[in-house]
């Protein structure tokens, strides 16, 4: 007969603490052997009670675990010197991309060690089936969601507040799609965004607005206080500023560029241009000159500096990056050119000079005589002007007169092509300047005619030679000065047969002209040339 003695080996479980089982000690005792009537002894074994193991498994099954690994670890901490534990949890009910949330079947296989046996003296592995609660859903609070929305608003509007209520609502709704900011935002469902009434309905929005945001959670997430994903209402305060931005630096650069590239006749003219540059009604910004440095009227172009004040319509506009600062801003505009010179009309001088030249040319036989008359008699002192350079083109009969102004005078209505670079010297062009008894340069005439006739590349007959000679004056600047003497053209020889001819022609000066070699106006100038094909 066996004598069983119960040994107490209870250890409490704190969470998933290790457990020492309650076992039964097997004590050596004589056994009646019917075969040989001899007494045998059974070796010492520590017997494990089924109920005690079951109770410990039940106790470990009570908590809710954050994941399956923690549940398995809790059961396997039952392992000790007397038996080994193996845990298997059935997760077949889970679908893809779904986190665990509920009770799951758990098989705990317990195998005695070599030092122990079950209380029925068997040593087989026994499987205990239980259920375990696993909740893998991420948990967060209303405050965390509020911080997520506020952070997304801040990220979306780093430089300036949203301009409209609608823009703000759209941005709040988009928070749920911004996992790059906060991973937990993947579980948020923003169902609705509403706003309180504005305090000022008759002007551009510029105030802190309260938004009520209805938020629920996706299946894999839960609220920390209610353990579900139910709808909660969160209040968000966000400034909405619909005013248009005015970039102070950009505006300053624009007015400086526009107003410093020209000269002004007076300081008042410059200050008037500043006032007209922008207006509050049209542009939301205006400029006024606070003060300017004194002008020195004895200097042709004097540089002054001005301090300018910029003001904005703060109800509808704001300084870029400074929505709470609507104060006026000041800046300096330096090196403003005040032009103290007296204006001289280019057209008036041109009319005066042309009238003088038309009268003087009739008294001149050539450009040298005309130049002398201009230098001696053309008085431009009333215009503060002086003649500098004279040029005459004998081919075109064009006279160019360059006239400079004294330092305290300047041209008006003069085009760029009239002025000599950046100087105050202007060019005046006078055409058809004709002299009395004009002289024809015989050497040039002879040279040009000979060169013209010597080109026989396209000539094949005597008739073509005659046609070419008659066409010379039509394309020459001698057309109005010289004419061919009638019946003077004579060709000796045959170009086709001989390859060359002796060409004769005679010219005379037209009335009012004379040859430079002294031949009289009506005198004949014969020319003979050998023309070769």
ZIPE-V427152 format. One record per residue. RES is the residue in one small letter. SS is DSSP state (@ for helix, = for strand, . for the rest). D_LAST is the distance of its C-alpha to the last C-alpha in Angstrom with 1 decimal. Layout:
# ZIPE-V427152
<<RES:SS:D_LAST> <RES:SS:D_LAST>>
This chain:
# ZIPE-V427152
<<x:.:157.6> <x:.:154.5> <x:.:154.9> <x:=:151.7> <x:=:151.2> <x:=:148.4> <x:=:146.4> <x:.:144.7> <x:.:141.1> <x:.:139.5> <x:.:136.4> <x:.:135.0> <x:.:131.4> <x:.:129.3> <x:.:126.2> <x:.:125.4> <x:.:127.7> <x:.:129.0> <x:.:132.3> <x:.:135.2> <x:.:136.9> <x:.:140.7> <x:=:142.0> <x:=:145.4> <x:=:146.7> <x:=:148.3> <x:.:151.4> <x:.:152.8> <x:.:155.8> <x:.:157.9> <x:=:156.9> <x:=:159.3> <x:.:157.9> <x:.:159.7> <x:.:158.5> <x:.:160.0> <x:.:161.8> <x:.:160.0> <x:=:158.6> <x:=:154.8> <x:.:152.9> <x:.:149.6> <x:.:147.0> <x:.:146.1> <x:.:143.4> <x:=:142.2> <x:=:142.4> <x:=:139.8> <x:.:141.0> <x:@:138.8> <x:@:139.6> <x:@:138.7> <x:@:135.3> <x:@:134.7> <x:@:135.7> <x:@:133.2> <x:@:130.4> <x:@:131.4> <x:@:131.3> <x:@:127.8> <x:@:126.6> <x:.:127.5> <x:.:124.6> <x:=:121.1> <x:=:118.5> <x:.:114.9> <x:.:113.6> <x:@:114.8> <x:@:114.5> <x:@:117.0> <x:@:119.4> <x:@:119.3> <x:@:119.7> <x:@:122.8> <x:@:124.5> <x:@:123.6> <x:.:125.2> <x:.:128.5> <x:.:127.9> <x:.:130.7> <x:.:132.7> <x:.:134.7> <x:=:131.9> <x:=:128.2> <x:=:126.4> <x:=:123.2> <x:=:121.7> <x:=:119.6> <x:=:118.4> <x:.:117.2> <x:.:113.8> <x:.:113.0> <x:.:113.3> <x:.:110.4> <x:.:107.0> <x:.:103.6> <x:.:102.6> <x:.:106.1> <x:.:108.3> <x:.:112.0> <x:=:114.5> <x:=:118.0> <x:=:120.6> <x:=:119.7> <x:=:121.9> <x:=:122.6> <x:=:124.3> <x:=:126.0> <x:=:126.9> <x:=:129.7> <x:=:130.6> <x:=:133.7> <x:.:133.3> <x:.:135.5> <x:.:137.9> <x:=:138.6> <x:=:139.3> <x:=:139.7> <x:.:143.2> <x:.:143.8> <x:.:143.1> <x:.:139.8> <x:.:136.6> <x:.:134.1> <x:.:131.0> <x:=:131.9> <x:=:129.2> <x:=:130.0> <x:=:128.0> <x:=:127.3> <x:=:124.7> <x:=:122.7> <x:=:120.8> <x:=:117.2> <x:=:115.0> <x:.:111.5> <x:.:110.1> <x:=:108.6> <x:=:110.6> <x:=:109.5> <x:.:110.8> <x:@:109.8> <x:@:108.9> <x:@:106.5> <x:@:104.8> <x:@:104.6> <x:@:103.0> <x:@:100.5> <x:@:99.4> <x:@:99.4> <x:@:97.3> <x:@:94.8> <x:@:94.5> <x:@:94.0> <x:@:91.3> <x:@:89.5> <x:.:89.5> <x:.:89.0> <x:.:87.1> <x:.:88.7> <x:.:91.4> <x:=:90.6> <x:.:89.5> <x:.:91.4> <x:@:94.7> <x:@:92.8> <x:@:90.6> <x:@:93.8> <x:@:95.6> <x:@:92.6> <x:@:92.6> <x:@:96.3> <x:@:96.1> <x:@:93.4> <x:@:95.7> <x:@:97.1> <x:@:93.7> <x:.:93.2> <x:.:94.9> <x:.:92.6> <x:.:94.5> <x:.:98.0> <x:@:98.8> <x:@:101.8> <x:@:99.7> <x:@:99.0> <x:@:102.5> <x:=:102.2> <x:=:102.0> <x:=:101.4> <x:=:102.7> <x:=:102.2> <x:=:101.2> <x:=:102.7> <x:=:102.5> <x:.:104.9> <x:.:104.1> <x:.:101.9> <x:.:103.6> <x:.:100.7> <x:.:99.3> <x:.:97.4> <x:.:94.8> <x:.:92.5> <x:.:94.6> <x:=:95.5> <x:=:98.8> <x:=:100.6> <x:=:101.3> <x:=:104.0> <x:=:102.9> <x:=:105.5> <x:=:104.2> <x:=:106.1> <x:=:105.7> <x:=:107.1> <x:=:106.6> <x:.:105.2> <x:.:107.5> <x:.:107.1> <x:=:108.0> <x:=:111.2> <x:=:112.5> <x:.:114.7> <x:.:117.5> <x:.:117.7> <x:.:116.5> <x:.:114.4> <x:.:111.0> <x:.:112.3> <x:.:110.4> <x:=:110.8> <x:=:109.6> <x:=:107.9> <x:=:107.0> <x:=:103.7> <x:=:102.7> <x:=:99.0> <x:=:97.3> <x:=:94.8> <x:=:92.4> <x:.:90.0> <x:.:88.5> <x:=:84.8> <x:=:83.7> <x:=:82.0> <x:.:80.3> <x:@:81.2> <x:@:78.6> <x:@:75.8> <x:@:76.8> <x:@:76.9> <x:@:73.5> <x:@:72.0> <x:@:73.4> <x:@:72.4> <x:@:68.8> <x:@:68.7> <x:@:70.4> <x:.:69.3> <x:.:65.5> <x:.:65.7> <x:=:67.2> <x:=:70.2> <x:.:71.0> <x:.:74.7> <x:@:77.1> <x:@:78.5> <x:@:75.2> <x:@:74.9> <x:@:78.5> <x:@:77.8> <x:@:74.8> <x:@:77.2> <x:@:79.7> <x:@:77.1> <x:@:75.5> <x:.:77.9> <x:.:81.1> <x:@:84.2> <x:@:84.0> <x:@:80.5> <x:@:80.0> <x:.:83.5> <x:=:82.8> <x:=:82.5> <x:=:81.7> <x:=:83.3> <x:=:82.9> <x:=:86.2> <x:=:85.1> <x:=:82.1> <x:.:81.8> <x:.:81.5> <x:.:78.2> <x:.:77.2> <x:.:75.6> <x:.:74.5> <x:.:71.9> <x:.:68.6> <x:=:68.8> <x:=:72.2> <x:=:73.1> <x:=:76.4> <x:=:78.3> <x:=:80.2> <x:=:82.9> <x:=:82.4> <x:=:85.1> <x:=:84.2> <x:=:86.7> <x:=:86.8> <x:.:88.6> <x:.:91.0> <x:.:92.4> <x:.:89.1> <x:=:87.2> <x:=:87.9> <x:=:86.4> <x:.:84.7> <x:.:87.1> <x:=:89.8> <x:.:91.4> <x:.:94.6> <x:.:93.0> <x:.:92.0> <x:.:92.2> <x:.:89.5> <x:=:87.1> <x:=:85.5> <x:=:82.4> <x:=:80.3> <x:=:76.8> <x:=:75.6> <x:=:72.8> <x:=:72.5> <x:=:70.2> <x:=:71.6> <x:=:69.1> <x:.:70.9> <x:.:67.8> <x:=:67.5> <x:=:64.8> <x:=:62.0> <x:=:60.1> <x:@:56.3> <x:@:55.8> <x:@:58.2> <x:@:56.5> <x:@:53.1> <x:@:54.4> <x:@:55.9> <x:@:52.8> <x:@:50.5> <x:@:52.9> <x:@:52.9> <x:@:49.1> <x:@:48.6> <x:@:51.0> <x:@:49.8> <x:@:46.0> <x:@:46.8> <x:@:48.3> <x:.:45.4> <x:.:42.3> <x:.:40.7> <x:@:41.5> <x:@:43.5> <x:@:45.8> <x:@:46.2> <x:@:47.0> <x:@:49.7> <x:@:51.3> <x:@:51.3> <x:@:53.0> <x:@:55.5> <x:@:56.4> <x:.:55.8> <x:.:59.2> <x:.:59.5> <x:@:62.9> <x:@:64.5> <x:@:62.4> <x:.:63.1> <x:=:59.3> <x:=:57.1> <x:=:53.4> <x:=:51.7> <x:=:47.9> <x:=:45.5> <x:=:41.8> <x:=:39.4> <x:=:35.8> <x:.:33.9> <x:.:31.2> <x:.:33.7> <x:.:36.6> <x:=:38.9> <x:=:41.9> <x:=:43.8> <x:=:47.3> <x:=:49.3> <x:=:53.1> <x:=:55.8> <x:=:59.4> <x:.:62.6> <x:.:64.5> <x:.:66.9> <x:=:64.3> <x:=:62.0> <x:=:59.3> <x:=:60.1> <x:.:57.8> <x:.:54.8> <x:.:52.4> <x:@:51.3> <x:@:47.8> <x:@:49.4> <x:=:51.2> <x:.:50.1> <x:.:51.5> <x:.:55.3> <x:.:55.6> <x:.:56.8> <x:=:53.6> <x:=:51.9> <x:=:48.4> <x:=:48.0> <x:=:44.6> <x:=:44.3> <x:.:41.2> <x:.:40.0> <x:.:41.4> <x:.:40.3> <x:.:41.1> <x:.:42.0> <x:.:39.4> <x:=:36.7> <x:=:34.4> <x:=:30.6> <x:.:29.0> <x:@:26.6> <x:@:25.0> <x:@:24.4> <x:@:23.0> <x:@:20.6> <x:@:19.5> <x:@:19.0> <x:@:17.1> <x:@:14.7> <x:@:14.2> <x:@:13.9> <x:@:11.2> <x:@:9.1> <x:.:8.8> <x:.:5.8> <x:.:7.2> <x:.:9.1> <x:.:7.5> <x:.:7.5> <x:.:9.6> <x:@:10.9> <x:@:13.7> <x:@:12.0> <x:@:10.7> <x:@:14.4> <x:@:15.7> <x:@:13.9> <x:@:15.3> <x:@:18.7> <x:.:18.9> <x:.:18.6> <x:@:22.3> <x:@:23.5> <x:@:22.6> <x:.:23.5> <x:.:27.0> <x:.:26.5> <x:.:26.9> <x:.:30.6> <x:.:30.3> <x:=:27.4> <x:=:26.4> <x:=:23.8> <x:.:25.7> <x:.:26.0> <x:.:24.1> <x:.:22.3> <x:.:18.7> <x:=:17.3> <x:=:14.0> <x:=:14.2> <x:.:12.4> <x:.:10.8> <x:@:7.2> <x:@:8.7> <x:@:10.7> <x:@:9.1> <x:.:5.4> <x:=:5.9> <x:=:8.8> <x:=:11.8> <x:=:12.7> <x:=:16.5> <x:=:18.7> <x:=:22.2> <x:=:24.2> <x:=:27.9> <x:=:30.3> <x:.:32.4> <x:.:36.1> <x:.:37.8> <x:=:34.8> <x:=:34.0> <x:=:31.3> <x:.:32.2> <x:.:31.4> <x:.:34.2> <x:.:32.4> <x:.:34.8> <x:.:34.3> <x:.:33.5> <x:.:31.6> <x:.:28.1> <x:=:25.3> <x:=:22.4> <x:=:19.0> <x:=:16.3> <x:=:12.9> <x:=:10.1> <x:=:6.8> <x:=:3.8> <x:.:0.0>>
